[in-house]
């Protein structure tokens, strides 16, 4: 009996020592995720009357029923959808942990589906003049989605408590939406986002996005070939998606000039002579078309150019932008010009963590190269803390 008692006491002491010397397990509170279908009357797509949206609710949403919460719109990249962040990054686990540890305040996170038949809407309106072509997703976002979230959830419904963060196409969307709609959003963060279209014509080694597309297509840009074999035409698929949003065209088939790489793609109605199509920003000889590239793509859709156009409305917006030094799409070349433009205009951004990420600051290229999506978990932590600091004033 005595030996048993001594043995039991010994085990208790060992257990106590183990608890003291081992790491303290944090108390991680559980939030929840739900998927809702948001009516989309302003999307202008007859076949799509709603958009699927995944919503994260913080642990405190249920435990503090009288409280309202800030909202973060988390935007996915090209080829993804509203499920991407949860499926690939366990976004619920990230937010549960960061909220429970006190790194960020409790917040609602909204992840809308921005995928379309081309692979992505770029969070923009597809317009030929004033006529919708492949859907006015930007209108849906700012006119329908934000109001739906504010009407159906306990949000702090003002721009000071509403932010955008995105990866790749989502980073582009975050900047686009915040710059053009600063009355709704006062924070915008872009991870590996497209920020300065002009840099696509100044790639290393004398390359341009056009010369890369020429190589990928063996000298002939043919949408039918591209769409039939998208895996071997990744840049071309994305370029077509951008053209569908930034330079679409409506008209009879005869109105499309193939010499200028204008392609009719689908009839507006099965029995209609009107076709919806795209205008590429380069012609069949791979020469830039200024009326498309300069006037439509750059002036109306490049975030750096939009900064100039909307500068007098952006004094309350806080920006964050990063990119890997070996980005697969050379987007690292676009971050510094964008940040320099912010400085030139006297606009605010996170000077601690914005910029090119490499081996400094916890990233080790020996483990993973600093490419388009690598280290996203660490990078997202930083943009979330940046948003949290913004919310806290």
C-alpha positions as CSV (number, residue, x, y, z in Angstrom):
1,X,0.0,0.0,0.0
2,X,2.8,2.4,0.9
3,X,4.7,1.6,-2.3
4,X,1.6,2.2,-4.3
5,X,1.0,5.5,-2.6
6,X,4.7,6.6,-3.2
7,X,4.4,5.5,-6.9
8,X,1.2,7.5,-7.3
9,X,2.8,10.6,-5.7
10,X,5.8,10.2,-8.0
11,X,3.6,10.1,-11.1
12,X,1.7,13.2,-9.9
13,X,5.0,15.0,-9.4
14,X,6.3,14.0,-12.9
15,X,3.0,15.1,-14.5
16,X,3.3,18.4,-12.7
17,X,6.9,18.9,-13.9
18,X,5.8,18.0,-17.4
19,X,3.0,20.6,-17.3
20,X,5.3,23.3,-16.0
21,X,8.1,22.7,-18.5
22,X,6.0,22.0,-21.6
23,X,4.2,24.7,-23.7
24,X,1.0,26.1,-22.3
25,X,-1.9,25.1,-24.6
26,X,-3.8,28.2,-25.6
27,X,-7.6,28.3,-25.2
28,X,-8.7,28.5,-28.9
29,X,-12.3,29.5,-29.2
30,X,-14.4,28.2,-32.0
31,X,-16.0,30.4,-34.6
32,X,-18.3,29.1,-37.3
33,X,-18.6,29.1,-41.1
34,X,-21.7,29.2,-43.2
35,X,-22.5,29.5,-46.9
36,X,-25.2,31.9,-48.1
37,X,-26.7,32.6,-51.5
38,X,-26.7,36.4,-52.0
39,X,-29.3,37.8,-54.5
40,X,-27.5,39.5,-57.4
41,X,-29.8,41.8,-59.3
42,X,-27.0,44.1,-60.2
43,X,-24.8,41.4,-61.7
44,X,-26.5,41.7,-65.0
45,X,-26.2,38.0,-65.8
46,X,-29.5,36.5,-66.8
47,X,-28.3,33.0,-66.0
48,X,-26.9,33.9,-62.6
49,X,-29.3,35.6,-60.2
50,X,-27.4,34.9,-57.0
51,X,-23.8,34.5,-55.8
52,X,-22.5,32.0,-53.3
53,X,-20.7,33.5,-50.3
54,X,-18.9,31.9,-47.4
55,X,-19.1,33.8,-44.1
56,X,-16.9,33.3,-41.1
57,X,-18.5,34.4,-37.8
58,X,-16.1,34.9,-34.8
59,X,-16.6,33.0,-31.5
60,X,-18.0,36.1,-29.9
61,X,-20.8,36.4,-32.4
62,X,-22.8,33.8,-30.5
63,X,-21.5,34.5,-27.0
64,X,-21.9,38.3,-27.2
65,X,-25.3,38.7,-28.9
66,X,-25.5,42.4,-28.3
67,X,-22.2,43.2,-30.0
68,X,-21.6,44.2,-33.6
69,X,-18.4,43.5,-35.5
70,X,-16.1,44.9,-38.2
71,X,-16.1,43.1,-41.5
72,X,-13.3,41.9,-43.7
73,X,-13.9,40.9,-47.3
74,X,-11.4,38.2,-48.2
75,X,-11.1,37.9,-52.0
76,X,-9.9,34.8,-53.7
77,X,-7.6,34.5,-56.7
78,X,-8.0,33.5,-60.4
79,X,-9.5,30.1,-60.8
80,X,-10.7,29.9,-57.2
81,X,-14.1,30.5,-55.6
82,X,-15.8,31.2,-52.3
83,X,-14.5,27.9,-50.8
84,X,-10.9,28.3,-51.7
85,X,-9.6,29.9,-48.5
86,X,-11.2,27.3,-46.3
87,X,-10.3,24.3,-48.5
88,X,-6.7,25.2,-49.0
89,X,-5.7,27.4,-46.0
90,X,-8.2,26.4,-43.2
91,X,-9.2,30.1,-42.9
92,X,-11.5,29.3,-40.0
93,X,-8.5,27.9,-38.0
94,X,-6.4,31.0,-38.8
95,X,-9.1,33.4,-37.6
96,X,-10.1,31.3,-34.6
97,X,-6.4,31.2,-33.5
98,X,-5.6,34.9,-34.2
99,X,-8.8,36.1,-32.5
100,X,-8.3,33.8,-29.5
101,X,-4.7,34.9,-29.1
102,X,-5.7,38.6,-29.2
103,X,-3.7,39.4,-32.3
104,X,-6.8,40.7,-34.1
105,X,-10.2,41.7,-32.7
106,X,-13.3,39.5,-33.4
107,X,-14.5,40.2,-37.0
108,X,-16.8,38.8,-39.6
109,X,-15.1,37.5,-42.7
110,X,-16.9,37.5,-46.1
111,X,-15.6,35.3,-48.9
112,X,-17.6,35.8,-52.1
113,X,-17.4,33.7,-55.3
114,X,-15.9,35.8,-58.1
115,X,-15.4,32.9,-60.5
116,X,-17.1,33.0,-63.9
117,X,-16.9,31.0,-67.2
118,X,-13.5,32.6,-67.9
119,X,-12.0,31.7,-64.5
120,X,-12.5,35.0,-62.7
121,X,-14.3,38.4,-62.9
122,X,-11.4,40.4,-61.6
123,X,-14.0,42.0,-59.4
124,X,-14.8,44.4,-62.2
125,X,-17.7,45.4,-64.5
126,X,-17.6,44.0,-68.0
127,X,-19.0,46.9,-70.1
128,X,-19.0,47.8,-73.8
129,X,-19.7,51.5,-73.5
130,X,-22.6,51.4,-71.0
131,X,-23.8,47.9,-72.0
132,X,-23.1,44.9,-69.8
133,X,-21.4,42.1,-71.6
134,X,-20.0,39.3,-69.3
135,X,-21.5,40.6,-66.0
136,X,-21.1,43.6,-63.8
137,X,-19.6,42.0,-60.8
138,X,-18.3,45.2,-59.3
139,X,-21.8,46.6,-59.2
140,X,-23.0,43.4,-57.5
141,X,-20.2,43.7,-54.9
142,X,-20.8,47.3,-53.9
143,X,-24.5,47.6,-54.4
144,X,-25.8,44.2,-53.3
145,X,-23.2,42.2,-51.3
146,X,-22.2,44.9,-48.8
147,X,-25.8,45.8,-48.1
148,X,-26.8,42.1,-47.8
149,X,-24.0,41.5,-45.2
150,X,-24.9,44.6,-43.2
151,X,-28.6,43.7,-43.3
152,X,-28.2,40.1,-42.3
153,X,-25.3,40.2,-39.8
154,X,-24.4,42.3,-36.8
155,X,-21.8,44.4,-38.5
156,X,-20.4,47.8,-37.7
157,X,-21.7,49.2,-41.0
158,X,-19.2,52.0,-41.9
159,X,-16.1,52.3,-44.0
160,X,-13.8,52.6,-40.9
161,X,-14.8,49.1,-39.9
162,X,-14.8,47.5,-43.3
163,X,-11.8,46.2,-45.1
164,X,-10.6,44.2,-48.1
165,X,-7.7,41.7,-48.4
166,X,-7.0,39.5,-51.4
167,X,-4.5,37.2,-53.0
168,X,-3.5,37.5,-56.7
169,X,-6.7,38.4,-58.6
170,X,-8.2,39.0,-55.2
171,X,-5.4,41.4,-54.3
172,X,-6.1,43.3,-57.5
173,X,-9.8,43.3,-56.6
174,X,-9.1,44.6,-53.1
175,X,-7.2,47.6,-54.5
176,X,-9.6,48.3,-57.3
177,X,-12.7,48.3,-55.0
178,X,-11.1,50.3,-52.2
179,X,-9.8,53.0,-54.6
180,X,-13.0,53.3,-56.6
181,X,-15.4,52.9,-53.6
182,X,-13.6,54.6,-50.7
183,X,-16.9,55.5,-49.2
184,X,-17.3,51.8,-48.4
185,X,-13.8,50.6,-47.6
186,X,-11.0,52.3,-45.7
187,X,-8.5,49.4,-45.7
188,X,-7.1,47.4,-48.7
189,X,-4.5,44.7,-48.7
190,X,-3.0,42.9,-51.7
191,X,-0.9,39.8,-51.6
192,X,0.8,39.2,-55.0
193,X,-1.8,41.5,-56.6
194,X,-1.7,43.1,-60.1
195,X,-1.0,46.7,-59.2
196,X,0.6,48.4,-62.2
197,X,-0.3,47.1,-65.7
198,X,2.5,49.2,-67.3
199,X,5.1,46.9,-65.8
200,X,3.8,44.0,-67.9
201,X,5.6,45.6,-70.8
202,X,8.9,45.9,-68.8
203,X,9.7,42.4,-67.8
204,X,13.3,41.0,-67.2
205,X,15.4,40.2,-70.2
206,X,13.5,42.5,-72.5
207,X,10.4,40.4,-72.3
208,X,6.8,41.6,-72.2
209,X,3.5,39.9,-71.4
210,X,2.8,40.1,-75.1
211,X,6.0,38.3,-76.0
212,X,5.3,35.6,-73.4
213,X,1.8,35.1,-74.8
214,X,3.3,34.9,-78.3
215,X,5.7,32.1,-77.1
216,X,2.9,30.3,-75.3
217,X,0.7,30.3,-78.5
218,X,3.4,29.6,-81.1
219,X,2.8,32.9,-82.7
220,X,-1.0,32.6,-83.2
221,X,-3.6,33.7,-80.6
222,X,-6.6,31.5,-81.1
223,X,-9.3,31.5,-78.3
224,X,-10.7,28.1,-79.4
225,X,-7.3,26.5,-79.1
226,X,-6.7,28.2,-75.8
227,X,-10.0,27.2,-74.2
228,X,-9.7,23.6,-75.5
229,X,-6.3,23.2,-73.8
230,X,-6.2,25.6,-70.9
231,X,-3.5,23.8,-68.9
232,X,-1.0,24.5,-71.7
233,X,-2.1,28.1,-72.0
234,X,-2.3,29.5,-68.4
235,X,-1.2,33.0,-69.3
236,X,-3.6,33.1,-72.3
237,X,-6.6,32.0,-70.3
238,X,-5.9,34.7,-67.8
239,X,-5.4,37.3,-70.5
240,X,-8.7,36.4,-72.1
241,X,-10.4,36.7,-68.7
242,X,-9.0,40.2,-68.3
243,X,-10.1,41.1,-71.8
244,X,-13.6,39.9,-71.0
245,X,-13.7,42.4,-68.1
246,X,-11.6,45.3,-69.3
247,X,-12.2,45.3,-73.1
248,X,-15.3,43.3,-74.1
249,X,-17.3,43.9,-77.3
250,X,-20.9,43.6,-78.4
251,X,-21.9,43.4,-82.0
252,X,-22.6,41.2,-85.0
253,X,-19.9,38.8,-86.0
254,X,-19.0,40.9,-88.9
255,X,-18.1,43.8,-86.6
256,X,-15.2,41.9,-85.0
257,X,-11.9,42.7,-86.6
258,X,-9.7,39.5,-86.4
259,X,-6.7,41.5,-87.5
260,X,-7.0,43.4,-84.3
261,X,-7.6,40.2,-82.3
262,X,-11.3,41.0,-81.7
263,X,-13.1,37.7,-81.2
264,X,-16.8,37.0,-81.1
265,X,-17.2,34.2,-78.5
266,X,-20.9,33.6,-77.7
267,X,-24.2,34.8,-79.2
268,X,-26.1,37.0,-76.7
269,X,-29.2,35.0,-77.3
270,X,-29.5,31.6,-79.2
271,X,-31.4,33.2,-82.1
272,X,-29.7,36.6,-82.0
273,X,-27.2,38.2,-84.5
274,X,-25.6,40.0,-81.6
275,X,-22.4,38.4,-80.2
276,X,-20.5,39.0,-77.0
277,X,-16.7,38.9,-77.4
278,X,-13.3,40.3,-76.5
279,X,-10.7,42.7,-77.7
280,X,-7.2,41.7,-76.9
281,X,-4.8,44.6,-76.2
282,X,-2.5,43.5,-79.1
283,X,-3.2,42.7,-82.7
284,X,-2.6,39.6,-84.8
285,X,1.0,40.8,-85.4
286,X,1.6,41.0,-81.6
287,X,1.7,44.8,-81.6
288,X,0.2,46.8,-78.8
289,X,-3.1,48.5,-79.6
290,X,-3.0,51.8,-77.7
291,X,-6.8,52.3,-78.0
292,X,-7.3,49.1,-76.0
293,X,-4.1,48.8,-73.9
294,X,-3.6,52.5,-72.9
295,X,-7.2,53.7,-72.9
296,X,-9.0,50.7,-71.4
297,X,-6.6,48.4,-69.6
298,X,-4.2,50.9,-68.1
299,X,-6.2,54.1,-67.7
300,X,-9.4,52.6,-66.5
301,X,-8.3,49.4,-64.7
302,X,-4.7,49.5,-63.5
303,X,-4.7,50.3,-59.7
304,X,-1.7,52.6,-60.0
305,X,-3.5,54.7,-62.7
306,X,-6.7,54.6,-60.6
307,X,-4.8,56.1,-57.7
308,X,-4.3,59.3,-59.8
309,X,-7.9,59.3,-60.9
310,X,-9.3,59.0,-57.3
311,X,-6.5,60.5,-55.2
312,X,-8.7,63.3,-53.7
313,X,-11.0,60.6,-52.2
314,X,-8.4,58.4,-50.6
315,X,-7.1,60.3,-47.6
316,X,-8.9,57.9,-45.2
317,X,-7.8,54.7,-46.9
318,X,-4.9,52.6,-45.5
319,X,-3.1,50.3,-47.9
320,X,-1.0,47.1,-47.6
321,X,0.8,45.4,-50.5
322,X,3.4,42.6,-50.6
323,X,4.8,40.2,-53.2
324,X,7.5,37.5,-53.4
325,X,10.8,38.4,-55.0
326,X,10.4,35.5,-57.4
327,X,6.8,35.9,-58.3
328,X,5.7,33.5,-61.1
329,X,4.0,36.4,-62.9
330,X,6.7,39.0,-62.2
331,X,4.3,40.9,-60.0
332,X,7.1,41.9,-57.7
333,X,8.0,44.5,-60.3
334,X,4.6,46.2,-59.7
335,X,4.7,46.6,-55.9
336,X,7.4,49.3,-55.6
337,X,5.9,51.6,-58.4
338,X,2.5,51.3,-56.6
339,X,4.0,52.1,-53.2
340,X,5.9,55.0,-54.7
341,X,2.7,56.4,-56.2
342,X,1.1,56.2,-52.8
343,X,4.0,58.2,-51.3
344,X,3.9,60.7,-54.2
345,X,0.2,61.3,-53.5
346,X,0.6,61.5,-49.7
347,X,-1.5,58.4,-49.1
348,X,-1.1,56.0,-46.2
349,X,0.2,52.4,-46.2
350,X,1.9,49.9,-43.9
351,X,5.5,50.8,-44.2
352,X,6.7,48.0,-42.0
353,X,5.4,45.0,-44.0
354,X,4.5,46.3,-47.4
355,X,7.0,45.6,-50.2
356,X,8.9,42.6,-51.5
357,X,9.2,39.6,-49.2
358,X,12.3,37.4,-49.4
359,X,14.6,35.7,-46.9
360,X,14.2,38.6,-44.4
361,X,11.5,38.7,-41.8
362,X,11.0,35.0,-41.2
363,X,11.0,33.8,-44.8
364,X,13.6,31.2,-45.8
365,X,14.1,30.7,-49.5
366,X,16.0,27.5,-48.7
367,X,12.7,26.1,-47.6
368,X,10.4,27.6,-50.2
369,X,11.2,30.2,-52.9
370,X,9.4,33.5,-52.5
371,X,6.9,33.0,-55.3
372,X,3.3,33.9,-56.0
373,X,1.5,32.1,-53.2
374,X,4.3,30.7,-50.9
375,X,4.3,31.8,-47.3
376,X,0.7,33.0,-47.7
377,X,-0.2,32.0,-44.1
378,X,2.6,34.2,-42.7
379,X,1.8,37.0,-45.0
380,X,-1.9,36.9,-44.2
381,X,-1.1,37.2,-40.5
382,X,0.7,40.4,-41.3
383,X,-2.0,42.0,-43.3
384,X,-4.6,40.9,-40.7
385,X,-2.5,42.5,-38.0
386,X,-2.2,45.6,-40.2
387,X,-6.0,45.7,-40.5
388,X,-6.4,45.1,-36.7
389,X,-4.1,48.1,-36.0
390,X,-6.1,50.2,-38.4
391,X,-9.3,49.2,-36.6
392,X,-7.8,50.1,-33.3
393,X,-6.7,53.5,-34.5
